[in-house]
Amino acid sequence: METPLLIETADRVRTLTLNRPEVRNALNMDLMNLLTAELCNADADEAVDVIVLTGTDPAFCAGLDLKGLSSFARIPTDPGGTTPERSKPERKPGAPTNPWLALRAMTKPVIGAVNGAAVTGGFELTLGCDFLIASDKAAFADTHARVKVMPDGGLTGLLPQSIGLRRAKEMSLTGNFVDAEEALRLGLVNRVVPHDQLMETTLKLAAKIIKNDQAAVRNLKRIYDEGSRMTLAECFAMEHREHVAWGFPG
């Protein structure tokens, strides 16, 4: 049986490929646990400077595999009203417990190479990346309302940051799909490329990041990430502190 997550490292880039194409790379517990662990491993690996997250065609990620996760549902599954215990992998204290938290904890840049549909939980994975390169076959949708589930991957905070509150509400309340060109117009993705050029384009961008000073890259990423949760005045103050901390006059 093929692994649900392909892992490749070359030229200081770790590529993680969701690999359940028969279910459009939907996330079951095995894949979620693997992805969480491998994101953390890549962030800790001194031989890695950039992480690329993508999927095996034809989709990026269809979200949670609701059928595969049915045994972990909170609703009773037998007449006695008992709920099955969820198995939990061993983790270091304080380590992220799911891939969405792992993405938000990353200290190294993560580029999403969106090769096809990214839906609901899969859409939230793209929002957790630092920036996105989309194939012309990519599409995005938030279908939480259609499947009667509330988001827990950061969508209601990250999506408005990407495209604005009103457009975010439209996507979530309608469940409508946004194609690659519309995603580019909205500012959801950085660029759209022909499908067969997706990985080449993404790896070229990764190489440009790697040529820079990595301490500066990671510090800039941290400042952007932390600043996104601050007021503008707080962000300016933090930026000034970092400027001084790097040896420049205050």
N, C-alpha and C positions, 0 to 999 in steps of 0.2 A: 504494500500500500504506500502510495507516494505521500511525502510529508506535506502537511497543509501550509507550511511556510518555507519558501526557498530563501536561502541565505548565501550571499556572494560578496566577497570583499576583493576589491581591486583598486589600485592607485589611491588608497586612503578613503575610498567610498564603500560603505556597507549598503548593499541593496537588499531590502526585505520585500519579498513578493508573495502576496496572499495567493494561495494555490489550492483553491477548491472550485475549479471552473465549472464542475458539474452542477453546483448550486450558486453560481455567480459569485464565488468567494464569500459567501455568507459566513458570519462569525459564529462558530460553536465554541464550547468551552475550551476545547483543545487549542483551537487557533487563537482565541483571546489570550489564553495563558502563555502560549508560545510567543505571540507578538509582544506581549507585555515584557516577558523575560528578555527577548532579543533586542528590544529598544533599550532596555536598561544596560544590557551587555555592550551594545554598540556605543552607548554614551560613556561607558567606563573603559573602553578599549583604546589604549594609547596609539594604536595603529590606524584608527578611524578618525577622520575629521568631519565628514558629511554623511548623512544617512538619506537614502532614497527609499520612499515607500510607494509601491505600485501593486498591481494585480495581474494575474494570468488572464489573458483574454478569454471571454469577451467582455468582462466587467471589471471594474475596480473593486467594488464591494457592495453587495445587495443589502447590507445591514445585518442584523441579528438573524441567525437561523432559528426561527421560532419553533420549527418542528424539532430541531436538534436540541433546543433548550427547554422543551416542554417539561422534561423531568425536573427542571430546576424552578419551575413556576411557583409563585407564592400561593396560588389557589390550591385547595385540597385536591388530591388526585385519587382518593379512595373513599368509600362510604364512611370510614371511621374519622374522616376529616383531618388526617395527618398530612404534614408537608414533608417531603423528602429532604434530607440533609444535603446541602451543597458541598461537594468536595472542594477543598482549597489546597492549592499547591504551597509548598514551603517557600517563604519569602523572608528576606531580611527585615527586621523591624523598621517601619517607616517607608518601605519600598512601595511603589505604586501597585495597586491591586487590579488595574485594568489598563488596556492600551490607551484610552483617552487621558487618564491621569499620567501615564508614562510619557505621552507626547507633551503634556504641559510641563513636565519636570525636566525635559531634555535641556542640556547645556550646549549641545552641538546643533548646527542647523539640520533641519529635516525638510527635504524637498518632496512634495507629493507629485508623482508622475501619474496623472489620472488617465488611464487607458480606456475607460468605458464608464458605465453608470456607477455613480456613487450615491447610495440611497440611505437615508435615515442614519443608522449607526455608522455606516460607511461614509456618509456625507460628513458626519462629525469627525471621523478620522482625517478627512481632508482639511477640515477647519483647524485641526490641531497642528498641521504642518506650518512651517514658517512661510513658505510660498508654494504656489501650484503651477505646474506646467500641464496643460490639458491637450490630449489628443483631439482631433476634430470629431472623434466618435464619443467623446465624453459627454456626460449629462449628470445633472445634480437634482436631487429631490429630497424634501423632508416629508415623510409619510407617517410620522408619529400619530397624527390625528386619525388617519385612515385605519391604522392597526390598533388603535385604542391604547397607546402607550405614551408615557411622558418621557421626554429626553433626559439623559443623565450624563451626556458626554460633552457638555459645555455649549451646546448649540445656541441656547437663548442669550448667551453672552457674546459668543464668537461670531455668529452670523450677522447681527446688527453692526458689529465692528467692521465687517467686511463689506456689506452692501447697504447699510442704513436700516433703521428700525422699520419703516413702512414696507420696504421690499422684503425684509426678513419675515414680517408678519404675513405678507402675501404668500410667500413660499410655504410657510408652516400651516397656515389656515386653509389653503387650497390643496396642498399636496402636489401642485403642478411641477412638472419637470422643466428644468432650464437647460438648454443645450449649450454646447461649448462656446459658440459665438455670443450668445446672450450672457453667459457667465463672464466672458471677457468684458463686455460692455458694462456690466454691473460692477466690475472690479473684484469679482470672486476669484478669478484666476489671473495669473501674470501674463500668460501668453497661450495661444493656441497654435499647434503645429500639426502637420499631416501625421496620421497615425504611425506610419513607418519611421518617422523621425523623432518620435517621443523620447525614447531612451537616449538617443544620440544628443539631442538638445539638452536634456536634463543633465547628462554626465558632463557636457561641456560647461554648463553653469556651475556644477559642483567643482570642476577643475579650477575655475576662476576663483571660487571661494577658497580653495585649498592653497592657492598661490599667495594669499594674503597672510598677515600675521594672525595666527590662530588664537592667541590670547585676546587680541583686539576684536576678532570676529565674535568670540564667545561672550566677551564683555558687552559688545554692542547688542547682541541678541538678548542678553539678560536685561539690559537697560530698556530695550523696546518692550520686552515681555512685562517687566515690572511697571514700566511707564503706562502701559495700556490699562492698568488697573488703578491709575492715579488721576487726580485732577491735573490740569495743564500746569498750574503753578508748582505742584509737587514734582511733576516730571521735570520741569526746568531746574528746580533745586537739586534733584538727584543727578541730572546731567552735569551740572556745575560741580558737584562734589566729586563725581567720577573724573572730570577733567582735571581737577586739582590733584586727586589721588594718583593720577598718572604722571605727576611731576611738573604740571604746568602752573603758572602763577594764577592766584585767585583774584 
